[in-house]
Structure formats: structure tokens, C-alpha cells
Amino acid sequence: MIKTFGVRGNLLLSFIGISGFAILTTGAAIYSFLVLQILLDRITEQRMPMALTAQELSYRVERSIAKTPSLLSAKSPQERSQSWDRISFEIEAIDRLLLLPDNQGFASDTLNLLQNHLGLLRANLFSLYTLVGERIELADRKQLILDQMHKSQEGILIVLDNWITSVDNNVQRLNTTLKDDRISVEDRAVSEKELIKSLTLSTSLQKTLHSITEIYLILFEITVAETQEEIDLFELRMQWSLESLATLSDSVEPQLKDLISAEIERFKFFVQGEKNMPSLRAQEINLIASSQSVEQQNISLSDELTKVVEIIVGDSQRDISEATIQAHAVQRKISIILFIIVLMSLASSILIVWLYVDRNLIARLTALSSSMLAIAGGNLRAPLPGPDSRDEIGQMAAALVTFRDTAIEVEENNLRDIEVARRRLVDAIENSSEGFVFFDEEDRLVICNTRYRELLHPDAEFEIQPGTRFESIVRTAAESGHIVEAQGRVEEWVAERMALHIDPGEPRIQQRRGGQWILITERKTGEGGTVAIYSDITDLKQREEELTRKSNALEQLSKQLAKYLSPQVYDSIFSGKQEVKLDSKRKRLTVFFSDLIDFTKTAERLESEDLTKLLNHYLTEMSEIALAHGATIDKYVGDAIVIFFGDPESRGVKEDAVACVTMAIAMRKRMSDLEKIWMESGLEKPLKCRMGINTGLCTVGNFGSEDRMDYTIIGSGVNLAARLENACPPGEILISYETYAHVKDVIECQPVGQIEVKGFTEPVSTHRVIDLYENLTTEWQPIRAELKHVRLDIDVGSMTLEERQEAVTVLREAQERLTQMKEGHLHPGQS
């Protein structure tokens, strides 16, 4: 029954039949339990969460402060943004935590103090972000001025070197003259004066060169000045040097004096102009100082926040202690009241106290109170009374057990997370395939993995332990012969390696014994330490050499394949502009056909070797001309050649047509030379070539099967070019009207008339190609003129004698009419 009804129910059943004092006892007991419950709630629901929240705030603040060195060391806007993103993440976490204290019992003044400090910290971090951005921008501007200074320095030094060389040559010439005993006294006196003048000028030039060099050195020293006082001192030295240079300029020739004066103005621009080097360096020093000041303020704010957190935790502990004291006070008061009631209630009260209150309630409350005191004192492993009943005390015990278990779990999780993070870091470093090592600011080894030891000392003859200096490690490796470039020059190599270690730059490759190659990447940390990664790139080097060999082999193969394809087709395939697949397109092309007249009869008279030599000679000569004009050679069919312009590369329809006809003219001219060569070699009847050209729509692309295809052209435009070639007289070039329309402004052609062409329903207009206008004599060139109201086009080469006489008559009549018109006379329709 006791376990069923709980404390209040049991007391009610026990006190029903006793005196009114029992009611007072019940009220006192209930009051005691309520006070204890309130005190326990204040501990478990307010003070402990407050302390945990405060500790989390302190942890986040320390993390955000710890990330500021990476922001300060940012060298580019990208690095700056990345560092700021990590800091912003911590600031957002702090802002989320600040939303919790309103419901967790923080005092308003404590909360305001936290918010003020965190607001200052947030403002300082953003100010630091802004300062870093300004510093990066200043560094870029300073680098721009440095580039200008380098360029200016190179220019003036080249000019001065030329002057000095010229003066030295003159001095040498005069010395040679003075050593000649044959010169007259007057010439010797003139030469001596000129020698003195040249020596004086040489001295001035040398001093000028020294002054300019010193000025540039001062400018470069300003870029690395650490304080404003150093900058002021450099500016004073610069002023002295400029005055000295100005004085020297008075002793040189006017032309050089103007050059030196211009250089002095350029120096003044670098020192006194807008965004000059001293002001930029001073701004950079101020920004660095401001950043350091803000960083120091952040550290101070972190310390103050830590103190506030300690105050909050201390307040929580004191509140818990006060609650415990209050619980004891309530317990003592209730004990006195119960004692008095027991005395007054006689046997009934004694029975209640002995059987229920003393043996049950007091014992459990005492155990619970002791456990609470132990937990409040920080002993989370103290034994707790078990929740042996479902009454209020059992619930309190269960709540205390839950609180204690939660606190233990949080503590264990934190310790476990720290251990896991540490173990993961060590495992990650140890299991890395790269050699990892970290040296402190004194160049002593802090940590390294087994891979690093294997790469540095593969024979394990030298044991690398934490605390070993970097110089000892590399010196031992060099003396052991592991490093190829250190063989025979250990001391010199160690000095070079130490210089690279102190001021690391780009990753560098190191050759090791046994054909091994190591890529070394070193970086400085914010505290002055050095982190290095050693990567074994032996396989990469071997693959690189293998790739080079294969590339050379492929290049040789591609050169062989190129002989079977037109250069344009070959380039378009290997450059990726054209895919090798069955595909075609409609395009306006200029198509060229040619063959040799009576080649079959000639072949019957010649031996196969002579015939092959003759044909290859002809095709080679024609192909060279075609390729020189940008043609795409389609195919060779015996002695016939098929060529087209406009694909895969096109210069335009008109330009392609002009190029094709120009090529044909060049081929015809070369054929006349080949005829003489063949006749001289014994060919009785020289071969004649005929050519046909047409411009029109054709289908061009890859034809055939997936396994074997040809890049060629088909269509009526191709057929017409072939028909024109068949209809062409020996040694001539026959073109269609469309081709003529494109080339008539550049090439002289004569109309042949219309011819019947197989496969075409209508007759085709044709023209015979004469030559380029530029190759014709003046009297046969066309007469063309185009004014605002006049257009004249006379094709002299195509006109008969009667047509030329008629043209002269028309031109004379026009001349007479224009001459007879009065000056200023206007047409009635003109105003």
C-alpha cells in the first residue's frame, strides 16, 4: 500500500484517525518536499544548463580567435574569403547560443555583458577582415609600382651603358691617337683636350649610373621598411641622391641631361606622386599595426569572456550550494516541528515517525541530499540512492540519476571526441602515402610519419626522433649518399637546402639514389614553424618519360598518316574540329577537275618505271601548287586530279573561287615548264593538261561504311566540273558562268558560249580563263571606273576590232556633250 499511494497518500491514510497535530505534520512534510523539489529543479533545469551554455560560448569564442591567424596570413582575396567563412561559422554558432540564455536564467546584467563583449568581438573580427582586404589591395598596388620601377630601371641602365660604352670607345681611340708619334703638335693638343673632356664625361656618367642605381636600391628598401622612421630616413637619402643626380646632370651633354631630368621626375613620381611607394608602405605598416592591435583586442576580449564564463559557473556553483544549504535548513526546521508534534501526538506520532518518517523518508532524503552535495562538489561518480519506489522521493532520485548520467555522458563524450580527434589526426598522418613532417619555430622535429623516415633514410641507419634539428636530418641524408645532387658537395648543398627551408617557395623536385624522385612542398605556419609534404613521384616521372616516348612515336605515325590525307582534312580531324563518322552536308564549293590528254597512249609507249616516275612527278608538282593555294585534294584517279575549295575550311565563296582559278593558272604555267623538261628527258610527245572548274552546291562529307570511309564530294556541281574538264581544249581552263561571276574582277576571261552537257537539260555558259589582270599588259587590261553618277566597264581583251571602234565613237560623243555643257549648269530636276 505504501508503494501504491505515495508519500502524500500514505500520510493521509496514516493521519485520518489521529489528532489535529498529525495534520500539521503532514503539512510540514509536504512543505519540505516542495521546497526540496524547487531547489532540485533550480539545479537541474537552470544552473547546470547555464554553466554548460557559458562553457560552449567560451569554446566557440576561442575557436573563432584561433582562426584569425589564417585570416591575417591571407595573400589573396580567395584565401581571405575562405578564412572569413570559417570564422563566420563560429560567429553564427555563438549567435545561436545567445538565443538560449533568456530561458535558462542568465541575469540581465550578465547577459548584457556577454552580448556587449561578443558584439565587440564580432566588430573586431569584421574590422580585421576589412583590414586584411585593404592590406591585400595595397600589396597589389605596391607590386604594380615595383613592376613599373623595374621597367624604368632597365630602360635607363641600357641608355647609360650605351653612353658609357661610347665614351670609353672614344677615350680608347684618343689614347691610341696620342700614342702615335706621327701626329702634329696641334692635333695632339686637340686630342688631349678632347681626351680630358671625354674622361670628365665618363666620370660623370659613372657617377650618374651609381646614383641612379642607388636611388633604385633605396626605392626597393622602402618596400621592406618596418617603421615610419625607416621610411623617413630612406626618403631623406632619396632626396640627397636626387639632388646629387641633378648636380651631375649639369656636367653632361644636353641630350643626356634631358634624359636624366626625365628620370628624376620619374623618381619623384615614385616617391612623391599619387599613390607613391613611401605612402603605400606607410599605409601597409599602419594596416599591419592595426591588425595586430585588433588581434590583441580580440585576445583581451576572449580573456574577459572567459572571466565572465567563470563568473557564471561560479554563480551556478554558489546557487547550488545555497540551494543545498536551504534544503538542510528546511530539513532541520521540519525535524524540530515533527519532534514537537511527536511529543504532543503521543504514541500515534511516535509510530508514524518511527515506522514511516524516520525509517523511510528521512533516510532516503538524507541519502539524496548527500548525493546532491557530492554532485554539486563535482564528484559525478558518487553513489546515488536507487529509485526504489514511484513516490516523489523516488522521482527526485530518478531525476538526480538522470542528471548525473547526463553530466557523465557529456563529460565522456567530450573526452572521447578529443581522443578520437587526436587519434584520427595521428592515424591520418601515419597512414598517409606522403611523407609528413612538422618542425617548430626553432627547426626542431615535432611530429613525422613513418613514410617521411623511409623517404629520408630508407636504410634506417639514422633514427629520427622528436627534437632532432632539420639540419642534422638533411645533413645525415646527404652524407649517406641518398641525395644525388649533394654528392661531392655536401656542405654547399646543405647551405642551399637550409636557405630553401627557411624561405620556402614553390614545390621542388629532388632526385634520390636509385632513380627515386621526391616532390618537396614546404609551407611556413603562423607561429614560424614549417610543415612539409614529401611525395614520391618516381612513378610519375617514369610515366612522363614513357609518355614522351609514346608521343614521339605517335607523332611519327601521324606524319606518315598525313601523307594519305589532305592537310585540311588531317588538321580538322586531329584538332577535333571534325568527327570521323558517316556524315555529310550541303555546301557551296568550287570544284576543280584536270587530266592529261592522251595519257593512255603515252603509257603504252613507256616502261612502267618511267611511267610511274613521270606520273608521280606530275602529281607532285600539281599537288604542291594546290596546297600552296589552300586547296583540299580529294583524290587522284590515274592522271586525273579532283580538288575542291570551301571545306573543311573556307575563306568565302568568292575568295574560294578566285583561289581555285588562280591555282589553275599556276598549274597551267607550271605545265609549260614541265613539257620542256619532259621533252629534254626524251618524251617525244609532251603531255597536255586540261582543266574544268565549277562553283555550286555540293554534298561534302564522309561516305562509305563505319569501317572504311572516304572524305569526298558528290552532286551535280561536281559532275558539271567533270564535264567542263572533258569539254576543255588541251592546255586551257574552262569555267562555268557562276565561277566567272566570282572571279571576273580579278581574272581576265573570254566567253566560249553555251555547250551541251550530259546530265543537264539546259545548255551551260562557259568561259575560257586568260590570266590574272595583274599579269596582263596595260593595253589588254579592262578599263573600269565608278563615280557617283558614272560607271564605266570596258573588257578590252574580249572586244573585236569593230566593237572597239564603236566604243571609241560612243566615248567621243560623250566627251563632246560633257564639254559643251556650261559650267554650273544643272539638270532641271536638280535644285
TILO-574090 format. One record per residue (C-alpha): residue in one letter; x, y, z. Coordinates in steps of 0.001 Angstrom, whole numbers, plus 500000, padded with zeros to 6 digits. Layout:
AXYZ ...
REM end
This chain:
M500000500000500000 I502851502394500813 K504368501995497388 T500959502302495755 F499713505602497207 G502954507518497523 V504047509860500288 R501007512114500399 G498516509244500128 N500214507202502822 L500376510164505182 L496688510872504594 L495732507285505386 S498014507268508471 F496718510549509901 I492973510042509382 G492419508759512871 I494861510881514831 S494663514300516290 G494953517624514530 F498670517657515173 A499039514942512604 I497562517338510026 L500259519858510902 T502888517155510480 T501514516320507056 G501553519970506004 A505099520413507233 A506268517332505386 I504550518428502179 Y506115521858502519 S509547520261502952 F509156518123499863 L508000521057497737 V510959523182498803 L513370520373498038 Q511729519814494650 I512055523522493820 L515707523524494845 L516412520428492792 D514625521906489762 R516700525056490076 I519855522958489990 T518897520568487207 E516902522884484941 Q518606526260485358 R522101526370486792 M523666523375485098 P522378524314481586 M523573527883482230 A527062526639483040 L527138524330480001 T525934527121477700 A528561529503479086 Q531302526930478546 E530101526343474968 L530211530121474339 S533770530260475672 Y534735527306473459 R533256528949470315 V534956532277471080 E538320530552471463 R537794528727468140 S536960531980466335 I540057533661467838 A542183530652466868 K541136531033463213 T542236534687462943 P545931533875462188 S544882532216458925 L542895535376458066 L545894537595458870 S548197535456456711 A545869535527453670 K547703536528450492 S544749536731448122 P541021537603448222 Q540213533895447850 E542243532923450930 R540729535859452815 S537166534776451945 Q537843531163452933 S539266532187456333 W536352534548456914 D533851531791456096 R535353529617458840 I535234532499461344 S531657533365460303 F530618529778461028 E531811530167464628 I530120533595464949 E526812532115463751 A527170529331466330 I527713531994469033 D524618533887467856 R522551530703468094 L523799530133471637 L522863533695472595 L519224532869471854 L519202530255474650 P520160532154477876 D516848534069478031 N515155530783479005 Q517991529476481171 G518143532012483972 F521005534319482992 A520901537589484880 S520117540543482653 D523355542344483524 T525380539168482829 L523543538634479554 N524136542280478554 L527814541939479437 L528076538798477302 Q526305540433474389 N528470543576474637 H531703541564474662 L530526539318471841 G529383542359469862 L532824543937470287 L534439540645469265 R532230540418466167 A533020544032465233 N536756543450465760 L536708540321463615 F534919542162460812 S537367545072461210 L540191542551460924 Y538541541145457779 T538376544684456314 L541991545461457263 V543228542270455621 G541325543188452449 E542917546650452422 R546345545108453030 I545927542724450073 E544803545622447851 L547836547688448984 A550134544764448228 D548743544555444669 R549238548296444120 K552737548131445550 Q553564545251443206 L552302547332440252 I554653550201441186 L557513547715441624 D556906546421438097 Q556980550000436773 M560214550638438694 H561842547511437239 K560849548507433715 S562092552095434203 Q565347550871435725 E566070548545432817 G565455551333430305 I567715553985431900 L570509551491432614 I570555550388428968 V570803554032427807 L573586554857430298 D575506551694429392 N575389552706425732 W576645556238426576 I579419554890428807 T580468552395426135 S580530555154423509 V582626557465425734 D585017554614426656 N585490553801422986 N586245557479422305 V588791557539425169 Q590440554407423786 R590541555957420313 L592120559178421655 N594722557236423665 T595654555347420534 T595948558644418639 L598147560219421326 K600481557208421280 D601123557854417594 D604322559917417286 R603451560969413749 I600624563375414680 S601309567098414724 V601540569241417844 E598260570986417044 D596430567663416556 R597974566322419770 A596744569353421723 V593249568991420289 S593223565260421076 E594436565885424640 K591634568408425236 E589104566018423764 L590537563189425929 I590190565285429096 K586640566162428142 S585804562501427447 L587378561359430736 T585400564005432600 L582208562907430847 S582997559241431584 T583438560029435286 S580138561940435337 L578370559096433584 Q579778556549436042 K578639558706438963 T575239559148437347 L574905555387436881 H575910554870440517 S573396557497441712 I570540556025439694 T571380552529440918 E571500553810444499 I568110555531444051 Y566517552310442811 L568049550417445729 I566587552984448137 L563168552602446485 F563368548833446868 E564482549227450517 I561407551385451163 T559195548460450125 V560530546367453031 A560842549119455675 E559469548080459050 T558757551501460608 Q557797555022459573 E561184556230460823 E562932553939458346 I560706555265455561 D561519558882456521 L565239558038456566 F565004556403453137 E563108559429451779 L565862561735453106 R568501559571451428 M566404559635448272 Q566274563456448380 W570055563635448743 S570553561217445868 L568133563174443654 E569969566427444403 S573283564734443640 L571855563361440397 A570533566792439440 T574011568263440045 L575618565542437917 S573199566197435074 D574703569702434632 S578041568152433657 V576770566011430786 E575571566733427279 P572152568391426847 Q570550565302425334 L571642563131428261 K570762565888430701 D567174565856429406 L567090562099429836 I568403562339433425 S565928565133434207 A563090562943432944 E564374560093435098 I564498562443438138 E560834563326437517 R560021559627437301 F561806559066440625 K559794561908442141 F556615560229440896 F557610557007442635 V558419558924445858 Q556078561937445818 G553380561166443244 E549890559930443802 K549936556501445485 N553736556695445821 M555813553897447277 P556563555507450716 S552895556281451325 L551839552794450235 R554436551200452526 A553393553519455386 Q549751552562454848 E550757548915454791 I552680549300458087 N549682551072459628 L547358548300458437 I549655545659459907 A549804547577463190 S546023547999463180 S545575544282462504 Q547905543425465368 S546048545873467625 V542689544345466709 E544125540876467241 Q545341541928470711 Q541905543360471460 N540364540049470420 I542648538207472830 S541697540635475611 L538001540183474819 S538489536419474872 D540093536681478305 E537255538882479548 L534657536462478149 T536469533625479896 K536242535570483141 V532515536158482584 V532048532438481948 E533972531655485125 I531721534086486994 I528619532367485567 V529946528927486502 G530883530202489969 D527431531732490399 S525881528417489391 Q528011526546491910 R527180529041494635 D523494528813493780 I523675525034494034 S525428525333497383 E522824527832498594 A520047525508497472 T521664522684499379 I522001524862502490 Q518360525868502163 A517412522218501862 H519285521476505063 A517654524422506792 V514219523254505734 Q515100519763506847 R516156520994510288 K513014523079510706 I510776520221509729 S512661517911512088 I512008520285515003 I508337520622514082 L508000516899513728 F509756516369517056 I507307518710518820 I504343517110517089 V505645513664518034 L505823514684521688 M502283516079521526 S500730513350519439 L501970510659521775 A502016507132520545 S500453507819517164 S503057510372516292 I505835508120517605 L504501505300515460 I504373507487512354 V507845508881512910 W509398505547513720 L507747503427511061 Y507457505871508151 V509154509189508545 D512377508171510220 R512931504779508593 N511710505799505145 L511519509461504376 I514432510774506412 A516798508032505326 R516021508468501650 L516142512261501824 T519444512129503680 A520915509827501035 L519509512046498288 S520881515182499941 S524309513618500360 S524336512627496717 M523308516131495665 L526112517629497751 A528613515236496206 I527446516077492672 A527464519792493451 G531053519368494623 G531996517883491242 N532025514193492139 L529892512826489330 R530831509239490249 A529366509454493780 P526879506652494643 L523219507634494305 P520144506178496030 G518254503988493651 P514672504877492658 D513221502015494767 S509701503447494688 R507483505533492450 D506821508263495019 E508148511807494928 I511450510924496533 G511888508116494045 Q511201510592491227 M513723513006492718 A516238510190492943 A515460509204489347 A515830512832488238 L519145513096490057 V520314509844488466 T519287511170485042 F521087514450485682 R524207512653486912 D524166510241483941 T523696513114481501 A526608515030483018 I528804511919482912 E527788511251479301 V528605514829478287 E531966514594480025 E532778511224478482 N531637512378475030 N533884515427475237 L536861513351476342 R536091510718473726 D535742513332470962 I539080514838471923 E540753511432471970 V539115510395468684 A540163513636467018 R543727513236468251 R543843509584467206 R542350510360463795 L544900513078463202 V547771510775464144 D546305507909462083 A545731510177459100 I549322511398459234 E550721507904459766 N548592506246457081 S549274508924454500 S551109507752451409 E553036511022451505 G555827511848453923 F554595514361456517 V556771516339458928 F556344519376461157 F559198521440462622 D558704524127465275 E559968527690465028 E563419526526466234 D563589523927463443 R563186521017465839 L561141517996464790 V557691517895466381 I555991515060464502 C556538512969461385 N555170509756459945 T556903506524459003 R556749507411455291 Y558887510501455933 R561508508398457715 E561522505901454843 L561979508631452229 L564744510481454129 H566660507426455332 P565491504284453508 D568239502196455147 A567063503197458668 E570683503856459649 F569684507161461276 E566872507243463810 I564699510347463536 Q563288511347466909 P561191514360468019 G563507517224468884 T566023516452466114 R567066519534464169 F566232519810460485 E569855520492459550 S571002517267461224 I568390515235459339 V569237516566455860 R572987516577456514 T572910512910457521 A570870512072454409 A573352513954452189 E576405512370453811 S574817508921453431 G574652509450449661 H570860509306449413 I570640512668447602 V572151512723444118 E572636516478443803 A574539516585447139 Q577167514070446116 G580602515667446211 R579262518994447560 V577591518171450861 E578328521442452665 E577300523594449728 W574112521568449221 V573206521729452942 A573571525526452844 E571308525730449783 R568777523362451381 M568695525384454605 A568067528588452626 L565131526969450830 H563816525598454127 I563968528994455847 D562249530757452951 P560181528088451163 G558771528884447759 E557296526732445044 P557363522911445351 R560654521460444127 I561786518063442877 Q564715516204444443 Q566437513213442870 R567324510404445256 R569624507456444957 G568323504500442967 G566358506573440447 Q563853507814443015 W562255511286442629 I560732513214445539 L558444516276445317 I559017518501448372 T556356521043449373 E557113523275452377 R554954525955453990 K555504528243456959 T552931528284459772 G551699531398461532 E553925530662464553 G557099530320462472 G557100526544462189 T557422524576458966 V555068521944457552 A556434519786454743 I554994517097452466 Y557364514647450731 S555737512903447755 D557308510011445865 I556782510892442193 T559076508213440781 D556174506502439008 L555012509856437664 K558484510584436324 Q558638507166434700 R555183507644433192 E556265511060431959 E559264509537430193 E557088506737428791 L554513509285427651 T557245511274425922 R558419508174424060 K554884507267423048 S554141510844422000 N557179510830419730 A556063507519418248 L552533508839417687 E553937511967416104 Q555945509891413636 L552863507764412918 S550664510822412394 K553229512253409958 Q553004509036407949 L549176509070408028 A549136512727406969 K550520511728403578 Y547297509818402846 L545007512747403681 S544642516303402546 P546300518665405056 Q542996520453405737 V541191517166406421 Y544094515882408511 D544226519065410610 S540451519160411144 I540419515533412337 F543423515721414648 S542428519112416069 G538978517776416960 K537075520168414662 Q535640517258412648 E534460513859413847 V535293510729411867 K531785509448411263 L529399508940408353 D528064512441407911 S527614514951405091 K526359518461404468 R525314520717401593 K527756523490400885 R528693525845398039 L532112524731396807 T534410525443393885 V535326522099392265 F538377521502390033 F538962518586387623 S542067518040385495 D543666515248383499 L546357514677380876 I545418514398377201 D546345511085375535 F547926509799378755 T546836506256377875 K548770506348374589 T551796507728376366 A551539504956378959 E551636502348376187 R554926503752374879 L556716503984378254 E558043501357380601 S556198501026383899 E559113502509385872 D559359505548383602 L555593505928383570 T555446505799387380 K558232508354387671 L556528510661385146 L553109510404386799 N554494510948390312 H556464513945389091 Y553345515469387549 L551113514777390575 T553752516098392990 E554148519369391107 M550389519895390830 S549780518939394490 E552359521435395731 I550630524208393792 A547210523102395088 L548328523028398717 A550046526387398334 H546671527880397347 G544787526224400244 A543048523531398205 T541576520291399533 I542844517440397345 D540027514932397039 K541625512118395093 Y543947511027392295 V542340508860389611 G545218507766387420 D546372511007385809 A543221512886386882 I543134515167389924 V539977516139391822 I540293519235394028 F537785521474395769 F537798524712397751 G535450525680400609 D535658522739403030 P536698521897405677 E537984525493405700 S536522528316403637 R537596531898403008 G534237532749401467 V532609531616398225 K534151534416396122 E537595534038397667 D537478530254397250 A536608530649393549 V539418533171392995 A541888530878394781 C540826527901392661 V541160529707389305 T544454531272390426 M545688527769391252 A544641526532387805 I546565529393386138 A549651528472388183 M549254524806387188 R548961525728383515 K552100527824383744 R553969525027385522 M552798522537382884 S554501524580380173 D557755524232382141 L557183520513382663 E556605519998378926 K560091521333378232 I561598519196380978 W559883516044379707 M560907516738376114 E564524517218377197 S564337513928379122 G563282512034375975 L559493512219375904 E558647512609372217 K555125513940372571 P554758516145375646 L551614515757377719 K548955518445377724 C546685519220380653 R543073520399380554 M541105521755383487 G537446522328384355 I536122524443387234 N532597524931388556 T531152526711391615 G527901525360393024 L526119523420395746 C527691520044396527 T527321517384399172 V530574517058401125 G531423514678403965 N532381511132404860 F530970508397402634 G531381504649402908 S530941502312405891 E531702502549409585 D534913500569408979 R536128502314405799 M535113505753404595 D536311508480402232 Y536063512219402672 T534795513367399238 I532177515375397343 I529183514407395214 G526392516201393376 S525553517949390143 G528128520667390835 V530845518005390847 N529505516420387666 L529465519784385867 A533120520406386744 A533999516977385331 R532009517688382114 L533744521048381710 E537110519327382013 N536120516830379277 A534968519688377015 C538085521791377622 P540709522084374855 P544247520908375705 G546252523440377703 E543192525521378582 I540995526212381624 L537216526123381175 I534965527542383911 S531208527822384426 Y529335531115384499 E528897531072388309 T532649530736388738 Y533170533516386200 A530814535793388155 H533013535428391237 V536409535915389519 K535695538408386749 D537016541370388774 V540388539694389230 I540883537375386276 E540572538004382534 C538198535501380899 Q536737535104377421 P533228533774376801 V533226530494374887 G529499530157374549 Q526991527598375677 I527708523889375467 E525516520859375799 V526477518910378902 K525432515351379542 G523110515103382531 F521944518752382285 T518729519706380483 E519811523268379670 P522976524391377886 V525740525665380171 S527505529003379632 T531290528669379764 H534320530957379816 R537961530393378987 V540474531687381533 I543107534034380085 D545179535222383063 L545176537461386112 Y544714541112385277 E547910541921387100 N549808539644384696 L548353541219381526 T549946544144379694 T548364547551380230 E546728547707376797 W544788544481377363 Q543657545245380914 P539952546150381365 I539031549828381616 R536897550324384706 A535785553444386595 E532956554054389040 L531984557580390171 K528869558911391844 H526950559253388551 V529351557448386192 R530045553727385756 L532459552510383053 D533322548838382337 I535151548021379067 D536516544490378579 V539259545323376097 G540589541799375779 S537220540386374712 M536334543075372139 T536687542690368389 L538118545482366226 E534631546671365216 E533483546701368839 R536498548785369854 Q535768551335367069 E532124551599368161 A533232552125371767 V535587554939370708 T532706556653368868 V530419556442371901 L533124557807374221 R533873560735371888 E530188561687371699 A530006561599375496 Q533118563791375724 E531678566371373306 R528375566580375196 L530106566999378537 T532477569646377127 Q529659571689375509 M527677571920378780 K528209575250380572 E529927575311383927 G527415575353386748 H524593574143384504 L522202571893386453 H519585569420385364 P516050570862385595 G515245568261388237 Q518163569389390421 S517956572267392878 
REM end
